[in-house]
Amino acid sequence: MDMEIGLFELILSLSFVVETVSSEVYNHHKRVTYIAFRIAEEMEIKRDEQINVAIVAAVHDIGVL
């Protein structure tokens, strides 16, 4: 069975796992991702770059855990 998962979906899944491991960061990644994405939007950065910004924001604290 072939199953394709996009990079953004994979990163969001990893972000969810991080949040379940530590209640101290619950929703933190989502908030940071949303804010970073909106800033990129306001800056009128190309859409694919906006998505890259969101991906980086979603995993920005992953090394802490």
HELIX and SHEET records of a PDB file:
HELIX    1   1 LEU A    7  VAL A   21  1                                  15    
HELIX    2   2 SER A   23  VAL A   25  5                                   3    
HELIX    3   3 HIS A   28  GLU A   42  1                                  15    
HELIX    4   4 ARG A   47  ALA A   58  1                                  12    
HELIX    5   5 ILE A   62  VAL A   64  5                                   3    
END                                                                             
